[in-house]
Amino acid sequence: MPIQILMPALSPTMTEGNLVKWHKKEGDVIKAGQVLAEIETDKATMEVEAVDEGVLAKILIPEGTDNVKVNELIALILEEGEDVSSLDNIKASAPAPITKPVTEAVAPEIEKAAVSAHKHEGERLFITPLAKRIAEQNHTDLKAITGSGPNGRIVKADVEKALSGVGGKAAAPALTLGGHTDIKLNGMRKVIAKRLTESKQTVPHFYLSVDCELDTLMDFRRQLNSRPNASYKLSLNDFVIRACALALKEVPEANATWHETYVRQYNNADISVAVAVDGGLVTPVIKASEQKSVIELSSEMKSLAERARAGKLMPEEYQGGSFSLSNLGMYGVKSFSAIINPPQACILAVGAGEERPVVKNGQVVIATIMNCTLSVDHRAVDGAIGARFLAAFKNLIENPLGLFI
């Protein structure tokens, strides 16, 4: 009996995903461990590997298809000794992109059939599904695009060139007034919208703010980074992560999640750090951060951020977490209040450091001040606990030697 390839659940919360690309075509011989397709989840684009061997007999869901339900049949593989007649008893959950019987001999025909064909005033245009999807999302006139693929086929690069004003048959006249662009929601944006709406509507937020003086820490960081043999460059955010980790160790009541009938308090500070990516944000988790030095935290955070932006994080690298950190200081934001990421009870919003006049010993002096705001789920954490956490955090930021002890 043919092997059924189903839309995989790549995370516990995944209910549907986008089938971005097929790496194999119908008629290809498949070996275990080979990459079959790329699936876009709410957080990343992940490769799906074959676990069985055989011949890819039929692709039921073409690449570029959005909102494919988990466990929906997407392809069929014939095992050794089976032929295409074995497919007759399989009832697909979605229409196949071709109607011809599939054999190795017709593989070239299959490749042609996988390309969408459109007619405009008698002209036949060939375009790949992904290129068609991008063009439709951006309301692009296909007649104005010259295809660079086989037989003049329009591919993704052709559409992108046309959108940037390069490579089309003729540049569209510039418009100075009116118009708009409807941007289709990807899986990530849908999940962000759903989760944060639920958080704001169901979690009783309260907010605590504190100002931290940065001058001592900035001098300390400058000395570390300017060492002749230094093999690293530490960012201010690296120290903030370390301060959060040690403050959570000092005030473990803030290192908690809410679960309706109980509050779970964690032994380790697994800190979720917000990273901006195309189309949304991801919160990779630095696990047991209280056990790692500033240098180790810096190295791990750089690696997680790079892979987050490339869509290459594994689910276990962005799921879970006991506390969240969102730093918008690098964008010049002075202060803000972040929305809690359930079931976590706290998230710290960090703003930019700026020079301000402050009074010290009766004298007005200039100091670099960073505002930090803690958003708290009042069901799990009370005001006094939040205040103790911020006091511990502030002390570590203003006395950075404690970050290395």
Secondary structure, DSSP 4 states (H G I P E B T S, - for coil): -PEEEE----STT-SEEEEEEESS-TT-EE-TT-EEEEEE-SS-EEEEE-SS-EEEEEESS-TTEEEEETT-EEEEEEPTT--GGGGGG---SS--S--SPP-GGGHHHHHHHTSEEEEETTEEEEE-HHHHHHHHHTT--GGGB---SGGG-B-HHHHHHHHTT-SBSSPPPP--S----PPPP-HHHHHHHHHHHHHHHHS-EEEEEEEEE-HHHHHHHHHHHT-TT------HHHHHHHHHHHHHHH-GGGSEEE-SS-EEE-SS--EEE-EEETTEEE--EETTGGGS-HHHHHHHHHHHHHHHHTT---HHHHS--SEEEEE-GGGT-----PPP-TTBSEEEEEEEEEEEEEEETTEEEEEEEEEEEEEEETTT--HHHHHHHHHHHHHHHHSGGGGG-
